[in-house]
């Protein structure tokens, strides 16, 4: 099976002097409906604002070095772009932030999400936050996986469950934010796509360093590889045995780091 890994991550813009998050809307071009495609980049790169966040796209790839390079180029591009307006502005890669109401007055700043996402454990839509009263804003690093041949729906759902094991669980050891999942990114959060899946559990914290970006790619690959391994064995009992013994959904949603470490160390044996 051939695969490509892509992402459409989000980050904050903040003022280094006041140490406050500001809306990206006045500074960045592009919207969800009409992303801005910088002419200096090739096809697949784009910038837009989502709520008050800076969001960008990079081309999907099966090469870890290309994945990281593309992310780093776009982070630098956005940083340089906003500093044209104010040299005190910078990018901030973290999961959530409380934002002053003065930055949340536009209709876009009150809008959360363009379409519902779903819970892989219930296969039901996740509730949408109320942007009219909420001042918490959160970032996502949504991971897109496309495969050739395209997976069946059942295999897409199994891949998403495996991504919770290889990405969602160990993410607790890095991203210690406990606020974001009040709005977004609960365990098993996903959308299905024509080409594969969109996994929506990780936050924009994982844009913070090249090492974290590499980790995202490697662990996404581990989930894909585990799916292929179970295909070859025609046996998914390895996964369901874990589900019978551990409440993965609760561990992720409630930031139960010790339980996550137990699974990572004794069962997954990943770093």
Secondary structure in CASP SS format (residue, H / E / C, confidence):
PFRMAT SS
TARGET T0000
AUTHOR 0000-0000-0000
METHOD secondary structure of the structure
MODEL  1
X C 1.00
X E 1.00
X E 1.00
X E 1.00
X E 1.00
X E 1.00
X E 1.00
X C 1.00
X C 1.00
X E 1.00
X E 1.00
X E 1.00
X E 1.00
X E 1.00
X E 1.00
X C 1.00
X C 1.00
X C 1.00
X C 1.00
X E 1.00
X E 1.00
X E 1.00
X C 1.00
X C 1.00
X C 1.00
X C 1.00
X C 1.00
X C 1.00
X C 1.00
X C 1.00
X C 1.00
X C 1.00
X C 1.00
X C 1.00
X C 1.00
X E 1.00
X C 1.00
X C 1.00
X C 1.00
X C 1.00
X C 1.00
X C 1.00
X C 1.00
X C 1.00
X C 1.00
X E 1.00
X E 1.00
X E 1.00
X E 1.00
X E 1.00
X C 1.00
X C 1.00
X E 1.00
X E 1.00
X E 1.00
X E 1.00
X E 1.00
X C 1.00
X C 1.00
X C 1.00
X E 1.00
X C 1.00
X C 1.00
X H 1.00
X H 1.00
X H 1.00
X H 1.00
X H 1.00
X H 1.00
X H 1.00
X H 1.00
X H 1.00
X H 1.00
X H 1.00
X H 1.00
X H 1.00
X H 1.00
X H 1.00
X H 1.00
X H 1.00
X H 1.00
X H 1.00
X H 1.00
X C 1.00
X C 1.00
X C 1.00
X C 1.00
X C 1.00
X E 1.00
X E 1.00
X E 1.00
X E 1.00
X C 1.00
X C 1.00
X C 1.00
X E 1.00
X E 1.00
X E 1.00
X C 1.00
X C 1.00
X H 1.00
X H 1.00
X H 1.00
X C 1.00
X C 1.00
X C 1.00
X C 1.00
X H 1.00
X H 1.00
X H 1.00
X C 1.00
X C 1.00
X C 1.00
X C 1.00
X C 1.00
X C 1.00
X C 1.00
X E 1.00
X E 1.00
X C 1.00
X C 1.00
X C 1.00
X C 1.00
X E 1.00
X E 1.00
X C 1.00
X C 1.00
X C 1.00
X C 1.00
X C 1.00
X C 1.00
X C 1.00
X C 1.00
X C 1.00
X C 1.00
X E 1.00
X E 1.00
X E 1.00
X C 1.00
X C 1.00
X C 1.00
X C 1.00
X E 1.00
X E 1.00
X E 1.00
X E 1.00
X E 1.00
X E 1.00
X C 1.00
X C 1.00
X C 1.00
X C 1.00
X H 1.00
X H 1.00
X H 1.00
X H 1.00
X H 1.00
X H 1.00
X H 1.00
X H 1.00
X H 1.00
X H 1.00
X H 1.00
X H 1.00
X H 1.00
X H 1.00
X H 1.00
X H 1.00
X H 1.00
X H 1.00
X H 1.00
X C 1.00
X C 1.00
X C 1.00
X C 1.00
X C 1.00
X C 1.00
X C 1.00
X C 1.00
X H 1.00
X H 1.00
X H 1.00
X C 1.00
X C 1.00
X C 1.00
X C 1.00
X C 1.00
X C 1.00
X E 1.00
X E 1.00
X E 1.00
X E 1.00
X C 1.00
X C 1.00
X C 1.00
X E 1.00
X E 1.00
X E 1.00
X E 1.00
X C 1.00
X C 1.00
X C 1.00
X C 1.00
X H 1.00
X H 1.00
X H 1.00
X H 1.00
X C 1.00
X C 1.00
X H 1.00
X H 1.00
X H 1.00
X H 1.00
X H 1.00
X H 1.00
X H 1.00
X H 1.00
X H 1.00
X H 1.00
X H 1.00
X H 1.00
X H 1.00
X H 1.00
X H 1.00
X H 1.00
X H 1.00
X H 1.00
X H 1.00
X H 1.00
X H 1.00
X H 1.00
X H 1.00
X H 1.00
X C 1.00
X C 1.00
X C 1.00
X H 1.00
X H 1.00
X H 1.00
X H 1.00
X H 1.00
X H 1.00
X H 1.00
X H 1.00
X H 1.00
X C 1.00
X C 1.00
X H 1.00
X H 1.00
X H 1.00
X H 1.00
X H 1.00
X H 1.00
X C 1.00
X C 1.00
X C 1.00
X H 1.00
X H 1.00
X H 1.00
X H 1.00
X H 1.00
X H 1.00
X H 1.00
X H 1.00
X H 1.00
X H 1.00
X H 1.00
X H 1.00
X C 1.00
X C 1.00
X C 1.00
END
